[in-house]
Amino acid sequence: MTTPEERQRALADILEQRVLVLDGAMGTMLQQLNPTAADFGGAAFENCNENLLRTRPDWVLGIHRKYFAAGSDVVETNSFNCDRISLGDFGLQDHVYELNVTAAKLARQAAEEFSTPAKPRFVAGAMGPTTKSITVVGGVTFPQLIEVYYERAKGLVDGGADILLVETSNDTRTVKAALIAIERLRAEMGRKIPAMVSGTIETIGTMLAGQTADAFCASISHAELLSIGLNCGTGPEFMTDHLRTIAEMAPGRVSCYPNAGLPNEEGRYLETPTSVAAQLERFIGNGWLNIVGGCCGTTDAHIRAIAQMAEGKRPRAVPGRSHRAYYSGIELVEAEESNRPLIVGERTNVIGSRLFKNMVAEEKWEEATEIARWQVKNGAHIVDVCLQSTDRDEMEDIQPFYDKLIRKIKAPVMIDTTDPKAVELALTWCQGKSIINSINLEDGEEKFERVCPIARRYGAALVVGSIDEDKLQAQAFTRERKLAVAERSYQLLTEKYGIPPEDIIIDPLVFPCATGDANYIGAAVETIEGIRLVKENLPFAKTVLGISNISFGLPAAAREVVNSVFLYYCTKAGLDLAIVNAEKLERFASIPEEERRLAENLLFNSPPVDAADESLRTAPEDWRQQRAEQKVAINQWHIAAVTDHFRKSGKRVKQHAEDLPLDQRLANYIIEGTKDGLIADLDRKLAEGAAPLDVVNGPLMAGMAEVGRLFNNNELIVAEVLQSAEAMKAAVSYL
């Protein structure tokens, strides 16, 4: 009898050298034995395969032997539904531990019988998703799921399982509960226990709880896994695109064990051993797989064909971490050069939105969560949620709010609170890779110590404010201080607290530039340059700002323009995420030149060229070189100029699209990068008798030409150009 540690080393060696072969379906093989109610232990236990561990262990052992004889390296225990929730339907909830131990012992017995020094055999403890999806139907809490998985995992390991396999996963919240349970078991046993996670993508292209393959992969890539992959759901053909995605993203090994096709009307699986093996061979040939096997409908004949096919094939090379920054809800977003900045909707915040605060106070959860949906509709890629208030108990509000939120938006969530308990509770409601906002060094490393373990447990990214214990300037103001605090935070997080560099989001801080406070003059410039320094010196970290702080104190119409101009310059400096009201933003190129100039002068504290005082006109361009009295006078000059202009002009009203000529409207869709109304106007143009090619070469190309001009003039950022390209693509595709 070998030890668990020896088997782990042997398993690691095999995975380095070749493709590992799992077994096929347990249920299919059991059904071929035509079990009767008596075999199950009576009518009350009919179709409870796990009770066969007590009534017909010979059958289970015999199936394991058949799979090993067919060439399996690993067999799965007969424990797919061996959990307190599923077995509760049969009154067996108090037998979970003993049944899991028995399941593992039977598989272990077969493995020992077939193991040789040249070909050791292994046992994977199968753990299905239970009969309750926490996100879809509820009926179970996150802490309950942790206990459910811990109980079954302990039984499987105590019985001799080498691997814990969280399989046929349809809800990533359940997977996270399982992984937390496994991590707890590892800590208690004081040793590593390999874990595999395998998701199930339905024919609709997502998991049952809605996640896409890329969002699923990003959501659990923080965990220490033997592999991530797909099983069940469909046959191998329909897995192709999803498997390709996982193989491109996964930092570790990838597994695939499909059904023998989709079942027909009679519930039969018709893919033959040859056809399943051929399709898996294609996946291996593409360099996607390390572990293969079969699920529903597959038998020892399928595994024999798969094992023969896999022999001598090279496994997928394990790429390691790529430092790409992913965030996910039900769907995935990536912070990368072409889409900077990701917009973080700021209106679901009890501190920043009176409307939202009132809805929370009145417990109008349906209406409160509609604000989140509205933000996403208006362009937010991520939604910031702050329920922390001195007026209410945040812990009590999380459950009713998040319960509705997760059913309304697909975007990732930024959890905005300073309470570690609230952070963790909110994370239990999120399927995806969320963002925690925020921690800092104001009290030394206390916040790091309390929040970092939570971030690692759930795989969340972290916003880190540029604040430390400095008595004179705790909140970093100068560009140099912003970088120094960021570098110290980054070093601590990566080297001491185990946070991946790409999961760190530095907030260089924004101070208002229009309050008249002499201490904040130059704040915009220092923040812009602080971003630039952080990006140059910490290339894997991302940056974020709460944009609206910059314009505090100005009239509402002025704030929109100043915010938009500030965001433009921050983005040019390297900003990755912007917390802002997307509806109140305007493209830099669309802002009238006079208003743009007013905003730039205020932000940069530029010498006013038309000031009567020569000492102001001739002051240095760099605010840091201006004398103290010059700085203040110039700041006051620009505050007055901006305020006066917008109070006189009032709220700017955009010209209604329907008031523009049709050709100008079509060009504007491209210039503004919007598809809202595009198709209807294309139909109107075609109804006038225009040929599709003339529409493309006419107003649409005129719009693209203007986009090119604006980009060449440095008035559009890359993300805006891509939005314009998407609008053009949609128009051409329709025509």
C-alpha positions in Angstrom: 0.0 0.0 0.0 1.5 3.3 -1.0 1.0 6.5 1.0 -1.1 9.5 -0.2 2.1 11.6 -0.6 3.8 8.9 -2.8 0.7 8.7 -5.0 0.6 12.5 -5.3 4.2 12.5 -6.5 3.4 9.7 -9.0 0.4 11.7 -10.2 2.4 14.8 -10.7 5.0 12.9 -12.7 2.4 11.4 -15.0 0.8 14.7 -15.7 4.2 16.1 -16.8 4.7 13.3 -19.2 1.4 12.4 -20.8 -2.4 12.8 -21.0 -4.2 11.4 -18.0 -7.2 9.2 -18.6 -10.3 9.3 -16.4 -13.1 6.7 -16.4 -16.6 6.9 -17.9 -20.1 7.1 -16.5 -20.9 5.2 -13.3 -24.7 5.7 -13.8 -24.7 4.3 -17.4 -22.8 1.2 -16.3 -25.1 0.6 -13.3 -28.2 0.9 -15.5 -26.8 -1.8 -17.8 -27.1 -4.1 -14.8 -30.8 -3.6 -14.8 -31.2 -2.9 -11.1 -34.5 -3.6 -9.4 -36.0 -1.8 -6.4 -34.7 -4.6 -4.2 -31.1 -3.9 -5.5 -31.4 -0.3 -4.4 -32.5 -1.5 -0.9 -36.3 -1.1 -1.4 -38.7 1.2 -3.2 -37.8 4.1 -0.9 -34.3 4.1 -2.3 -35.0 3.4 -5.9 -32.6 5.3 -8.3 -30.4 6.2 -5.4 -27.1 5.0 -6.8 -25.2 5.9 -3.7 -27.2 3.4 -1.6 -25.8 0.7 -3.9 -22.6 1.3 -2.0 -24.3 -0.5 0.9 -26.6 -3.0 -1.0 -24.5 -3.9 -4.1 -20.8 -2.9 -3.4 -19.8 -5.8 -5.7 -21.4 -3.9 -8.6 -19.6 -0.7 -7.9 -16.3 -2.5 -7.4 -16.8 -4.4 -10.6 -17.4 -1.2 -12.6 -14.2 0.3 -11.2 -12.3 -2.8 -12.3 -13.8 -2.6 -15.8 -12.6 1.0 -16.2 -9.1 0.2 -15.0 -9.0 -2.8 -17.3 -10.0 -0.5 -20.2 -7.1 1.8 -19.5 -8.2 4.4 -17.0 -5.5 6.0 -14.9 -8.2 7.4 -12.5 -11.6 6.2 -11.5 -14.3 8.3 -9.9 -16.0 7.2 -6.7 -19.7 6.4 -6.8 -20.5 9.5 -4.8 -21.9 12.1 -7.3 -24.9 12.8 -5.1 -23.4 11.6 -1.8 -24.2 14.8 0.0 -26.5 15.9 2.8 -28.9 17.8 0.5 -29.3 15.1 -2.2 -29.4 12.2 0.1 -32.0 14.0 2.2 -34.5 13.1 -0.5 -34.0 9.5 0.6 -33.7 10.0 4.3 -30.0 9.2 4.2 -28.6 12.6 5.2 -27.1 11.1 8.4 -25.1 8.5 6.4 -23.2 11.0 4.2 -19.7 10.5 5.8 -19.9 6.7 6.0 -21.1 6.4 2.4 -18.4 8.6 1.1 -15.8 6.6 3.0 -17.2 3.4 1.5 -17.2 4.9 -2.0 -13.6 5.8 -1.7 -12.5 2.5 -0.2 -14.1 0.5 -3.0 -12.4 2.6 -5.6 -9.1 2.4 -3.7 -9.4 -1.4 -3.6 -9.7 -1.5 -7.3 -6.9 1.0 -7.8 -4.5 -1.1 -5.6 -5.4 -4.3 -7.5 -4.5 -2.7 -10.9 -1.6 -0.5 -9.8 2.0 -1.4 -10.9 5.2 0.6 -10.5 5.0 1.4 -14.2 1.3 2.3 -14.2 0.0 3.5 -10.8 -3.8 4.0 -10.6 -5.6 6.7 -8.7 -9.0 7.6 -7.1 -11.0 10.8 -7.7 -13.6 11.6 -5.1 -16.6 12.7 -7.2 -18.6 15.6 -5.8 -21.6 16.7 -7.9 -23.4 20.1 -7.6 -26.1 18.8 -5.1 -29.7 19.1 -6.1 -30.0 22.8 -5.3 -28.4 25.6 -7.3 -27.9 28.4 -4.8 -28.2 31.1 -7.4 -31.0 29.7 -9.5 -33.5 28.2 -7.1 -31.9 28.9 -3.7 -33.1 26.8 -0.8 -29.6 26.6 0.7 -27.2 29.2 2.1 -23.5 29.7 1.3 -22.3 28.6 4.8 -24.5 25.5 4.5 -22.9 24.6 1.2 -19.4 24.9 2.8 -20.5 22.4 5.5 -22.1 20.1 2.9 -18.9 19.9 0.8 -16.6 19.6 3.8 -18.5 16.6 5.2 -18.4 14.7 1.9 -14.8 15.7 1.1 -13.6 14.5 4.5 -15.3 11.1 4.0 -13.7 10.7 0.5 -10.2 11.6 1.7 -10.5 9.4 4.8 -11.6 6.6 2.5 -8.5 6.9 0.3 -9.4 9.4 -2.5 -6.3 10.9 -4.1 -8.1 13.8 -5.8 -11.3 15.7 -4.9 -13.3 16.3 -8.1 -15.9 19.1 -8.0 -17.7 18.2 -11.2 -20.7 18.9 -13.4 -20.6 22.4 -11.8 -23.5 24.6 -12.9 -23.3 27.4 -10.4 -19.9 29.0 -9.5 -21.1 30.1 -6.1 -21.4 26.4 -5.2 -17.9 25.8 -6.6 -16.5 28.5 -4.4 -18.2 27.0 -1.4 -16.7 23.6 -2.3 -13.2 25.1 -2.7 -13.4 26.9 0.7 -14.4 23.5 2.2 -11.5 21.7 0.5 -9.1 24.4 1.7 -10.4 24.0 5.3 -9.8 20.2 5.0 -6.3 20.8 3.7 -5.5 23.0 6.7 -6.9 20.5 9.2 -5.1 17.6 7.7 -1.9 19.5 7.2 -1.3 18.3 3.7 -2.1 19.1 0.1 -5.1 17.5 -1.4 -5.3 17.8 -5.2 -8.6 19.3 -6.5 -10.1 19.4 -9.9 -13.1 21.6 -11.0 -15.2 20.7 -14.0 -18.0 22.9 -15.2 -21.0 22.1 -17.3 -22.0 24.4 -20.2 -25.6 23.8 -21.4 -26.7 23.9 -25.0 -27.7 27.5 -24.5 -23.9 28.3 -24.3 -23.8 29.1 -20.5 -23.8 27.3 -17.2 -27.2 26.8 -15.6 -26.6 29.9 -13.3 -25.7 31.9 -16.4 -21.9 32.2 -16.5 -20.0 31.9 -19.7 -16.9 29.7 -20.0 -14.5 32.6 -19.8 -16.3 34.1 -16.7 -16.2 30.7 -15.1 -12.5 30.3 -15.7 -11.7 33.8 -14.3 -13.9 33.3 -11.3 -11.9 30.3 -9.9 -8.4 30.8 -11.4 -7.2 31.9 -7.9 -7.7 28.5 -6.5 -4.9 25.9 -6.2 -6.2 23.3 -8.7 -5.0 20.2 -10.4 -7.1 21.2 -13.4 -10.1 23.1 -14.6 -12.3 21.9 -17.4 -15.7 20.8 -18.7 -17.8 17.7 -18.5 -21.4 16.6 -19.1 -23.9 19.0 -20.6 -23.3 18.1 -24.3 -21.1 15.9 -26.4 -17.6 17.0 -27.4 -18.7 18.8 -30.6 -20.6 21.5 -28.7 -17.8 21.9 -26.2 -15.3 23.1 -28.8 -15.6 26.9 -28.4 -15.9 26.8 -24.7 -13.0 24.4 -24.3 -10.8 26.6 -26.6 -11.6 29.6 -24.3 -10.7 27.8 -21.1 -7.5 26.4 -22.7 -6.5 30.0 -23.7 -7.2 31.4 -20.3 -6.4 28.7 -17.7 -3.1 29.1 -15.9 -3.0 25.4 -15.1 -4.1 22.1 -16.6 -7.3 21.5 -18.5 -9.6 18.5 -18.5 -12.5 17.4 -20.7 -14.8 14.4 -20.3 -17.9 14.8 -22.4 -21.1 12.9 -22.7 -21.5 10.5 -25.5 -23.4 13.2 -27.4 -26.8 14.6 -26.6 -29.5 12.1 -25.6 -32.2 11.3 -28.1 -36.0 11.2 -27.3 -35.5 7.9 -25.5 -32.6 9.2 -23.4 -30.0 7.2 -25.3 -26.6 8.5 -26.0 -25.5 7.6 -29.5 -21.9 8.8 -29.9 -19.8 5.7 -30.4 -16.4 5.0 -28.7 -14.7 5.8 -32.0 -16.4 9.1 -32.5 -15.9 10.4 -28.9 -12.2 9.4 -29.0 -11.8 11.1 -32.4 -13.2 14.4 -31.2 -11.1 14.3 -28.0 -8.1 13.5 -30.2 -8.8 16.8 -32.0 -8.8 18.7 -28.7 -5.5 17.1 -27.7 -4.0 17.8 -31.1 -4.9 21.5 -30.6 -2.9 21.5 -27.4 -5.9 22.1 -25.2 -6.0 19.1 -22.8 -4.1 17.3 -20.0 -6.9 15.1 -18.8 -9.6 13.2 -20.7 -12.4 10.8 -20.0 -16.1 10.3 -20.5 -19.4 11.3 -18.8 -23.0 10.3 -19.3 -23.5 7.6 -21.9 -19.9 6.5 -22.0 -18.8 3.0 -20.9 -15.7 1.0 -20.6 -15.7 0.6 -24.4 -15.5 4.4 -24.8 -12.7 4.6 -22.3 -10.7 1.8 -24.0 -10.9 3.8 -27.3 -10.0 7.1 -25.5 -7.0 5.5 -23.7 -5.7 4.0 -26.9 -6.1 7.3 -28.6 -4.3 9.2 -25.8 -1.3 6.9 -25.6 1.8 8.7 -26.6 0.1 12.1 -27.1 1.7 15.2 -25.6 -0.3 17.0 -22.9 -1.0 20.7 -23.0 1.9 22.8 -21.8 1.0 24.5 -18.5 1.4 28.3 -19.2 1.3 29.7 -15.7 -0.2 33.1 -14.9 -0.4 35.6 -17.7 -0.9 38.7 -15.6 -4.0 39.6 -17.6 -6.5 41.4 -15.4 -10.0 39.8 -15.6 -13.1 40.6 -13.6 -16.4 38.8 -14.0 -20.0 38.6 -12.9 -22.0 36.4 -15.2 -19.9 37.7 -18.0 -16.2 38.7 -18.3 -14.5 42.0 -18.7 -10.7 42.5 -19.1 -8.8 45.6 -18.2 -6.5 46.0 -21.2 -5.1 48.7 -23.5 -7.8 48.7 -26.1 -10.7 49.3 -23.8 -9.3 51.7 -21.2 -10.9 52.9 -19.1 -13.5 50.4 -17.9 -16.4 52.4 -16.5 -17.4 51.6 -13.0 -21.0 52.8 -12.3 -21.1 54.9 -9.2 -24.8 55.4 -8.5 -25.5 52.4 -6.4 -23.8 54.1 -3.5 -25.6 55.3 -0.4 -22.9 57.9 0.2 -22.8 59.4 -3.4 -26.4 59.0 -4.5 -29.4 60.5 -2.5 -31.8 58.6 -4.7 -30.1 55.3 -4.0 -29.8 56.1 -0.3 -33.5 56.8 0.0 -34.4 53.6 -1.8 -32.3 51.6 0.6 -33.7 53.4 3.6 -37.2 52.5 2.4 -36.0 49.0 1.6 -37.2 49.3 -2.0 -34.8 46.6 -3.2 -36.4 46.1 -6.6 -36.1 49.8 -7.4 -32.6 50.1 -5.8 -31.2 47.3 -8.0 -32.8 48.8 -11.1 -30.3 51.6 -10.7 -27.5 49.0 -11.2 -29.3 47.7 -14.3 -29.7 51.2 -15.6 -26.0 51.9 -15.1 -25.0 48.9 -17.1 -27.4 49.8 -19.9 -25.8 53.2 -20.0 -22.3 51.9 -20.5 -20.9 50.8 -17.1 -18.7 47.7 -17.4 -18.6 47.2 -13.6 -21.0 48.3 -10.9 -19.8 49.8 -7.6 -22.1 48.9 -4.7 -21.8 50.8 -1.3 -24.3 49.9 1.4 -22.2 51.1 4.3 -24.0 53.8 6.2 -24.2 55.1 9.8 -28.0 55.1 9.4 -28.4 51.4 8.7 -27.0 47.9 9.4 -25.0 47.1 6.3 -24.9 43.4 7.1 -28.7 43.3 7.2 -29.0 45.1 3.8 -26.5 42.9 1.9 -28.8 39.9 1.6 -32.0 41.5 0.2 -30.0 43.8 -2.1 -27.6 41.3 -3.6 -30.3 38.6 -3.9 -32.0 40.9 -6.4 -28.8 42.4 -7.9 -27.3 39.1 -9.1 -30.4 38.3 -11.1 -30.4 41.7 -12.9 -26.9 42.4 -14.0 -24.2 40.4 -15.8 -21.4 42.8 -15.0 -18.8 42.3 -12.2 -19.4 44.0 -8.9 -17.1 46.3 -7.0 -17.9 45.8 -3.3 -17.4 49.2 -1.7 -17.0 48.9 2.1 -14.4 49.1 4.8 -15.9 46.3 6.9 -14.2 43.0 6.3 -17.3 41.1 7.4 -19.5 42.9 4.9 -16.9 42.3 2.2 -17.0 38.5 2.8 -20.8 38.4 3.0 -21.1 40.3 -0.2 -18.6 38.0 -1.9 -20.7 34.9 -1.0 -23.4 36.4 -3.3 -21.1 36.9 -6.3 -20.5 34.1 -8.8 -17.7 36.0 -10.5 -14.3 37.6 -9.8 -15.3 40.7 -7.9 -13.4 43.8 -6.8 -13.0 44.9 -3.2 -13.0 48.7 -2.7 -10.8 49.3 -0.7 -7.8 48.9 1.6 -4.9 51.2 2.5 -2.0 51.6 5.0 -3.6 54.4 7.1 -3.5 52.1 10.1 -0.4 50.3 9.1 -1.0 46.8 7.7 -4.2 46.2 9.8 -6.5 46.4 6.8 -4.2 44.3 4.7 -4.1 41.6 7.3 -7.9 41.5 7.6 -9.0 41.8 4.0 -6.2 40.0 2.0 -7.1 36.5 3.2 -10.7 37.2 2.1 -9.6 38.4 -1.3 -7.5 35.2 -1.7 -10.3 32.9 -0.5 -12.8 34.2 -3.0 -10.4 35.3 -5.8 -11.3 39.0 -5.6 -9.2 41.9 -6.9 -8.3 44.7 -4.5 -8.4 48.5 -4.8 -5.6 50.0 -2.8 -5.7 53.6 -1.9 -2.6 55.8 -1.8 -2.9 56.4 2.0 -0.4 55.5 4.7 0.5 56.4 8.3 2.4 59.6 7.4 1.4 62.3 9.9 1.8 65.2 7.5 0.4 63.8 4.3 -1.4 60.5 5.0 -3.4 60.9 1.8 -0.8 61.1 -0.9 -1.0 64.4 -2.8 2.1 64.8 -4.9 3.0 62.4 -7.7 6.1 61.2 -5.9 4.1 60.4 -2.7 1.4 58.6 -4.8 4.1 56.4 -6.4 5.9 55.7 -3.1 2.8 54.6 -1.3 1.7 52.5 -4.3 5.1 50.8 -4.5 5.1 50.0 -0.8 1.5 48.6 -1.0 2.3 46.6 -4.1 5.4 45.0 -2.5 3.6 44.1 0.7 0.6 42.6 -1.2 2.6 40.5 -3.6 5.5 39.4 -1.3 3.8 39.1 2.1 0.1 38.7 1.4 0.1 36.6 -1.8 -2.0 38.8 -3.9 -1.2 38.4 -7.7 0.1 41.7 -9.2 -2.8 41.8 -11.8 -5.3 41.7 -9.0 -4.0 45.0 -7.5 -5.7 48.2 -8.5 -4.0 51.3 -7.3 -6.1 54.4 -6.5 -3.8 57.4 -6.6 -6.6 59.5 -5.1 -8.5 62.5 -6.5 -8.8 65.9 -4.7 -11.2 68.6 -5.7 -9.6 71.4 -7.7 -12.5 74.0 -7.6 -13.2 74.5 -3.9 -10.8 77.3 -3.4 -8.7 75.3 -0.9 -5.1 76.3 -1.5 -4.0 72.8 -0.3 -5.7 71.2 -3.3 -4.4 73.4 -6.1 -2.6 71.3 -8.6 -4.5 68.2 -7.5 -5.5 67.2 -11.1 -2.0 67.5 -12.5 -0.5 65.4 -9.6 -3.1 62.7 -10.0 -2.6 62.5 -13.8 1.2 62.3 -13.4 0.8 59.9 -10.4 -1.1 57.5 -12.7 1.7 57.8 -15.3 4.3 57.0 -12.7 2.4 54.0 -11.3 1.9 52.6 -14.8 5.6 53.0 -15.6 6.9 51.5 -12.4 4.2 48.8 -11.6 3.3 47.5 -15.1 1.1 44.6 -13.9 -1.0 46.6 -11.5 -4.1 48.5 -12.7 -5.3 52.0 -11.7 -8.6 53.4 -10.7 -10.0 56.8 -9.8 -13.3 58.2 -8.5 -13.5 60.9 -11.3 -16.3 63.0 -9.9 -14.3 64.2 -6.9 -12.3 66.5 -9.1 -15.2 68.8 -9.8 -16.8 69.0 -6.4 -18.1 72.6 -5.8 -18.9 73.5 -9.4 -22.3 73.9 -11.0 -23.7 70.6 -12.4 -23.3 71.4 -16.0 -19.7 72.5 -15.4 -19.0 69.2 -13.5 -20.0 67.1 -16.5 -17.4 68.9 -18.7 -14.6 69.1 -16.1 -15.1 65.4 -15.3 -15.0 64.4 -19.0 -11.9 66.4 -19.7 -10.1 65.1 -16.6 -11.0 61.6 -17.5 -9.6 62.1 -21.0 -6.2 63.2 -19.6 -6.2 60.5 -17.0 -6.8 57.9 -19.6 -4.0 59.2 -21.8 -1.8 58.8 -18.7 -2.8 55.1 -18.3 -6.0 55.0 -16.2 -7.6 51.5 -16.3 -10.8 51.9 -14.4 -13.0 55.0 -13.8 -15.6 55.2 -11.1 -18.1 57.7 -12.6 -21.7 58.2 -13.8 -21.5 57.0 -17.4 -24.6 58.9 -18.4 -22.9 62.2 -17.3 -19.8 61.8 -19.5 -19.2 63.3 -22.8 -16.6 62.4 -25.4 -13.7 64.8 -25.3 -14.0 65.5 -29.0 -17.7 66.4 -28.6 -17.1 69.1 -26.0 -17.2 72.7 -27.4 -13.7 74.1 -27.7 -14.3 77.0 -25.3 -15.6 74.7 -22.6 -12.8 72.3 -23.1 -10.3 75.2 -22.7 -12.0 76.4 -19.6 -11.8 72.9 -18.0 -8.2 72.4 -19.0 -7.2 75.8 -17.6 -8.8 74.9 -14.3 -7.3 71.4 -14.1 -3.8 72.4 -15.0 -3.9 75.8 -13.2 -2.7 77.4 -16.4 -1.8 81.1 -16.5 -4.9 83.0 -17.7 -3.9 84.7 -21.0 -6.6 87.4 -20.7 -6.1 88.3 -17.0 -5.5 92.0 -16.3 -2.8 91.2 -13.8 0.5 90.6 -15.7 1.9 88.5 -12.9 -0.9 86.0 -13.6 -0.4 86.1 -17.4 3.3 85.5 -17.2 3.2 82.9 -14.4 5.0 79.5 -15.1 2.9 76.9 -16.9 3.9 74.3 -14.3 1.8 74.9 -11.2 4.6 73.7 -9.0 6.8 76.6 -10.1 4.1 79.3 -9.5 4.5 81.4 -6.4 2.0 80.7 -3.6 0.0 83.8 -4.2 0.0 83.1 -8.0 -1.3 79.6 -7.5 -4.2 80.8 -5.4 -5.1 83.8 -7.7 -4.9 81.6 -10.9 -7.1 78.9 -9.3 -9.7 81.6 -8.2 -9.6 83.1 -11.7 -10.4 79.8 -13.4 -13.1 78.8 -10.8 -14.8 82.1 -11.5 -14.5 81.8 -15.3 -15.9 78.2 -15.3 -18.7 79.1 -12.9 -19.6 82.2 -14.8 -19.7 80.5 -18.1 -21.9 77.7 -17.1 -24.3 79.8 -15.0 -24.8 82.0 -18.0 -25.1 79.2 -20.5 -27.2 77.0 -18.2 -27.5 73.3 -18.7 -26.3 72.4 -22.2 -29.0 70.8 -24.3 -27.7 68.5 -27.0 -29.4 68.9 -30.4 -31.9 66.1 -30.8 -30.8 63.5 -33.3 -34.2 63.7 -35.1 -33.5 67.4 -35.8 -30.4 66.6 -37.8 -30.3 65.7 -41.5 -30.4 61.9 -42.0 -26.9 61.7 -43.4 -25.5 63.7 -40.5 -27.3 61.4 -38.1 -25.8 58.3 -39.8 -22.3 59.8 -39.6 -22.8 60.7 -35.9 -23.6 57.1 -35.0 -20.0 56.3 -36.2 -18.4 59.4 -34.7 -20.1 58.8 -31.3 -19.7 55.1 -31.4 -23.3 54.3 -30.6 -25.8 51.9 -32.2 -28.9 53.3 -30.5 -31.2 54.2 -33.3 -28.7 53.2 -36.1 -30.7 50.4 -37.7 -33.9 52.4 -37.8 -32.1 55.3 -39.6 -30.4 52.8 -42.0 -33.9 51.6 -42.9 -35.0 55.2 -43.5 -32.0 55.8 -45.8 -32.7 52.6 -47.8 -36.4 53.6 -48.0 -35.3 56.8 -49.8 -33.8 54.6 -52.5 -30.2 54.7 -51.5 -28.1 51.6 -52.5 -26.4 49.9 -49.5 -23.0 50.5 -50.9 -23.7 54.2 -51.4 -24.7 54.4 -47.7 -21.4 52.8 -46.7 -19.3 55.0 -49.0 -21.3 58.1 -48.2 -22.4 59.1 -44.6 -20.9 56.1 -42.8 -17.4 56.6 -44.3 -17.7 60.3 -43.6 -18.2 59.4 -40.0 -15.2 57.1 -40.0 -13.1 59.8 -41.7 -14.0 62.2 -38.8 -13.1 59.5 -36.3 -9.7 59.2 -38.0 -9.2 63.0 -37.9 -10.1 63.2 -34.2 -7.9 60.3 -33.3 -4.9 61.8 -35.2 -5.6 65.0 -33.3 -5.4 63.1 -30.0 -9.0 63.9 -29.2 -10.2 60.3 -29.1 -8.8 57.4 -27.0 -8.4 53.9 -28.4 -11.5 52.6 -26.6 -13.6 55.2 -28.3 -12.2 54.4 -31.7 -13.1 50.8 -31.1 -16.6 51.7 -30.2 -16.9 53.7 -33.5 -15.5 50.6 -35.3 -18.1 48.4 -33.7 -20.9 50.8 -34.8 -19.5 50.8 -38.3 -19.3 47.0 -38.3 -22.9 46.7 -37.2 -24.0 49.1 -39.9 -22.1 47.3 -42.7 -23.3 43.9 -41.5 -26.9 45.1 -41.5 -26.6 46.6 -45.0 
